[in-house]
């Protein structure tokens, strides 16, 4: 069991705060709520340090607390920010294959993600950005893994259609209309009884191979355009450290 000195934990807070705040913001989409959740995360970790068994890294353990704190706050408050609107000019550039800078690309991608309903957006963020497994996401959300996959499929399809207009109106494996199978294939989650037929079909079908490539590209875009750090207000860091010292 861990027993951290307050100055060691304060150093950890300063080092990790911007990364954790970015993670929390992606779930809550509201700066004030995200800052509150960051403070709650560190205080919860500090007070529960005796339960840290060292089986995972400290970063992993605190990241788990941050995700749970953000999800709990989302359940209590609901979505309070205005849904983003995708940058149509940026999307046109992206769809036509022309180069746009990283900032414009990030705005396009996250503008599309922000238009998703909360249940789909959170699943997409946890799976494709935070790189959690379907089973982990299901456990955090209290739903079945099949529900996670269903929400993820819907979210990915919506984002892919915005970012790659050539996919609009497509039904995935067009000759069978089974987009869910195509996305399960990309995730390596095809059921045993359909794996061979689906793999064989996609290998032989140029149209489906093109759709697969398009979905793979757009699925990876949120990760490639993620802002890994967020600017943490100095006053927030000071408040967190003050509360840790007070709680020592």
C-alpha positions as CSV (number, residue, x, y, z in Angstrom):
1,X,0.0,0.0,0.0
2,X,1.3,3.5,-0.9
3,X,2.1,6.2,1.5
4,X,3.0,9.3,-0.3
5,X,4.5,12.4,1.2
6,X,2.5,15.5,0.4
7,X,5.3,17.3,-1.4
8,X,5.8,14.2,-3.7
9,X,2.1,14.1,-4.5
10,X,2.1,17.9,-5.1
11,X,4.9,17.4,-7.7
12,X,2.8,14.7,-9.3
13,X,-0.2,17.0,-9.5
14,X,1.9,19.7,-11.2
15,X,3.3,17.1,-13.7
16,X,0.1,15.4,-14.6
17,X,-2.7,18.0,-14.3
18,X,-2.7,19.3,-17.9
19,X,-2.9,15.7,-19.3
20,X,-5.7,14.7,-16.9
21,X,-7.6,17.9,-17.5
22,X,-7.6,17.3,-21.2
23,X,-9.0,13.8,-20.6
24,X,-11.8,15.1,-18.3
25,X,-12.7,17.9,-20.7
26,X,-13.2,15.4,-23.5
27,X,-15.9,13.7,-21.5
28,X,-17.6,16.8,-19.9
29,X,-17.1,19.4,-22.6
30,X,-17.4,22.1,-20.0
31,X,-14.4,23.9,-18.5
32,X,-15.9,24.7,-15.1
33,X,-17.1,21.1,-14.6
34,X,-13.8,19.7,-15.9
35,X,-11.8,21.8,-13.4
36,X,-14.1,20.7,-10.5
37,X,-13.7,17.1,-11.6
38,X,-9.9,17.5,-11.7
39,X,-9.8,18.8,-8.2
40,X,-12.1,16.0,-7.0
41,X,-9.8,13.4,-8.8
42,X,-6.7,14.5,-7.0
43,X,-8.3,14.7,-3.6
44,X,-9.9,11.3,-4.1
45,X,-6.6,9.8,-5.0
46,X,-4.8,11.4,-2.1
47,X,-7.4,10.2,0.4
48,X,-7.5,6.7,-1.1
49,X,-3.7,6.2,-1.4
50,X,-3.8,3.3,1.0
51,X,-5.9,1.4,-1.6
52,X,-3.2,1.8,-4.3
53,X,-1.7,-1.7,-4.4
54,X,1.0,-1.0,-7.0
55,X,-0.4,-3.5,-9.5
56,X,-0.8,-0.7,-12.0
57,X,1.2,2.5,-12.5
58,X,0.2,5.5,-10.5
59,X,-0.7,7.3,-13.7
60,X,-3.1,4.4,-14.7
61,X,-4.7,4.4,-11.2
62,X,-5.3,8.2,-11.1
63,X,-6.5,8.1,-14.7
64,X,-9.1,5.6,-13.7
65,X,-10.2,7.8,-10.9
66,X,-10.4,10.8,-13.3
67,X,-12.6,8.9,-15.8
68,X,-14.9,7.7,-13.0
69,X,-15.1,11.2,-11.5
70,X,-16.0,12.7,-14.9
71,X,-18.6,10.1,-15.7
72,X,-20.2,10.5,-12.3
73,X,-20.4,14.3,-12.8
74,X,-21.8,13.8,-16.3
75,X,-24.6,11.6,-14.9
76,X,-25.4,14.2,-12.3
77,X,-25.3,17.3,-14.5
78,X,-26.1,16.0,-17.9
79,X,-24.8,17.8,-21.0
80,X,-24.6,21.5,-20.2
81,X,-22.5,22.8,-23.0
82,X,-23.7,23.7,-26.5
83,X,-23.1,21.0,-29.0
84,X,-20.3,22.0,-31.4
85,X,-20.9,22.6,-35.0
86,X,-18.5,21.1,-37.5
87,X,-16.3,23.4,-39.5
88,X,-17.9,22.9,-43.0
89,X,-15.0,24.6,-44.8
90,X,-12.5,22.4,-42.9
91,X,-14.5,19.3,-43.7
92,X,-14.6,20.2,-47.4
93,X,-10.8,20.5,-47.4
94,X,-10.4,17.2,-45.6
95,X,-12.9,15.4,-47.8
96,X,-11.1,16.7,-51.0
97,X,-7.8,15.5,-49.8
98,X,-6.2,19.0,-49.6
99,X,-3.9,19.8,-46.7
100,X,-5.2,21.6,-43.7
101,X,-3.2,22.5,-40.6
102,X,-3.3,20.5,-37.4
103,X,-5.4,23.1,-35.6
104,X,-8.1,23.2,-38.3
105,X,-8.1,19.4,-38.5
106,X,-8.5,19.1,-34.7
107,X,-11.4,21.5,-34.8
108,X,-13.1,19.6,-37.6
109,X,-12.7,16.2,-35.9
110,X,-13.8,17.4,-32.4
111,X,-16.6,19.5,-34.0
112,X,-18.0,16.3,-35.4
113,X,-17.5,14.3,-32.2
114,X,-19.2,17.1,-30.1
115,X,-22.4,16.7,-32.2
116,X,-22.9,13.1,-31.0
117,X,-25.3,12.3,-28.2
118,X,-23.6,12.0,-24.8
119,X,-23.9,8.2,-24.7
120,X,-22.3,7.7,-28.0
121,X,-19.7,10.5,-27.6
122,X,-18.4,9.1,-24.3
123,X,-18.1,5.6,-25.6
124,X,-16.1,6.9,-28.7
125,X,-13.9,9.0,-26.5
126,X,-13.1,6.1,-24.1
127,X,-12.6,3.5,-26.8
128,X,-10.9,5.4,-29.6
129,X,-9.1,8.2,-27.7
130,X,-8.4,6.8,-24.3
131,X,-7.8,3.4,-25.8
132,X,-9.9,1.5,-23.3
133,X,-11.3,-2.0,-24.2
134,X,-15.0,-2.5,-24.8
135,X,-15.1,-4.5,-21.5
136,X,-13.5,-1.7,-19.5
137,X,-15.9,0.8,-21.0
138,X,-18.9,-1.4,-20.3
139,X,-17.8,-1.8,-16.6
140,X,-17.3,2.0,-16.2
141,X,-20.7,2.8,-17.7
142,X,-22.6,-0.1,-16.2
143,X,-23.8,-1.5,-19.5
144,X,-23.3,-4.6,-21.5
145,X,-20.2,-4.9,-23.8
146,X,-22.7,-5.3,-26.7
147,X,-24.3,-2.0,-25.9
148,X,-20.8,-0.4,-25.9
149,X,-20.2,-1.8,-29.4
150,X,-23.6,-0.7,-30.7
151,X,-23.0,2.9,-29.4
152,X,-19.5,2.9,-30.8
153,X,-20.6,1.7,-34.2
154,X,-23.2,4.5,-34.4
155,X,-20.7,7.1,-33.2
156,X,-18.0,6.0,-35.7
157,X,-20.5,5.9,-38.6
158,X,-21.7,9.4,-37.9
159,X,-18.1,10.9,-37.5
160,X,-16.9,8.9,-40.6
161,X,-19.8,10.3,-42.7
162,X,-18.9,13.9,-41.7
163,X,-15.2,13.5,-42.2
164,X,-15.3,11.4,-45.3
165,X,-18.4,12.4,-47.3
166,X,-17.8,9.7,-49.8
167,X,-19.0,7.3,-47.1
168,X,-22.4,9.1,-46.8
169,X,-25.3,6.9,-47.6
170,X,-23.0,3.8,-47.6
171,X,-24.3,0.7,-45.8
172,X,-20.8,-0.6,-45.0
173,X,-20.6,-4.0,-46.5
174,X,-22.9,-2.7,-49.2
175,X,-23.9,-6.0,-50.7
176,X,-25.1,-7.2,-47.3
177,X,-25.8,-4.0,-45.5
178,X,-23.8,-5.0,-42.5
179,X,-21.8,-2.0,-41.2
180,X,-21.7,-3.6,-37.8
181,X,-19.7,-6.6,-39.2
182,X,-17.3,-4.2,-41.0
183,X,-16.6,-2.3,-37.7
184,X,-16.3,-5.6,-35.7
185,X,-13.8,-6.7,-38.3
186,X,-11.8,-3.5,-37.8
187,X,-11.8,-4.0,-34.1
188,X,-10.8,-7.7,-34.4
189,X,-14.1,-8.7,-32.7
190,X,-15.8,-10.8,-35.3
191,X,-17.7,-13.7,-33.9
192,X,-16.2,-17.1,-34.8
193,X,-19.2,-18.1,-36.9
194,X,-18.9,-15.1,-39.2
195,X,-15.2,-14.3,-39.2
196,X,-14.1,-16.4,-42.2
197,X,-17.1,-15.4,-44.4
198,X,-16.6,-11.7,-43.7
199,X,-12.8,-11.7,-44.1
200,X,-13.2,-13.6,-47.4
201,X,-15.8,-11.3,-48.7
202,X,-13.9,-8.1,-47.9
203,X,-10.7,-9.5,-49.4
204,X,-12.6,-10.2,-52.7
205,X,-14.8,-7.0,-52.8
206,X,-13.0,-3.8,-53.8
207,X,-16.0,-1.7,-52.7
208,X,-15.9,-3.1,-49.2
209,X,-12.1,-2.8,-49.0
210,X,-12.4,0.9,-49.9
211,X,-15.1,1.4,-47.2
212,X,-12.9,-0.5,-44.7
213,X,-10.0,1.8,-45.5
214,X,-12.2,4.9,-45.2
215,X,-13.5,3.9,-41.8
216,X,-10.0,2.9,-40.5
217,X,-8.8,6.4,-41.5
218,X,-11.6,8.3,-39.9
219,X,-11.6,6.1,-36.7
220,X,-7.9,7.0,-36.2
221,X,-8.4,10.7,-36.7
222,X,-9.6,11.5,-33.2
223,X,-6.5,10.0,-31.7
224,X,-4.2,11.8,-34.2
225,X,-5.8,15.1,-33.5
226,X,-6.1,14.8,-29.7
227,X,-4.7,17.8,-27.8
228,X,-2.7,15.8,-25.2
229,X,-2.5,18.6,-22.7
230,X,-4.8,21.4,-21.5
231,X,-3.9,24.7,-20.0
232,X,-4.5,24.4,-16.2
233,X,-5.3,27.7,-14.5
234,X,-2.6,28.6,-11.9
235,X,-5.4,29.3,-9.4
236,X,-6.7,25.8,-9.8
237,X,-3.4,24.2,-9.2
238,X,-2.9,26.4,-6.1
239,X,-6.3,25.4,-4.8
240,X,-5.7,21.7,-5.3
241,X,-2.3,21.8,-3.5
242,X,-3.8,23.9,-0.7
243,X,-6.5,21.3,-0.2
244,X,-4.0,18.5,-0.2
245,X,-1.8,20.2,2.4
246,X,-4.9,21.0,4.5
247,X,-5.9,17.3,4.3
248,X,-2.5,16.1,5.4
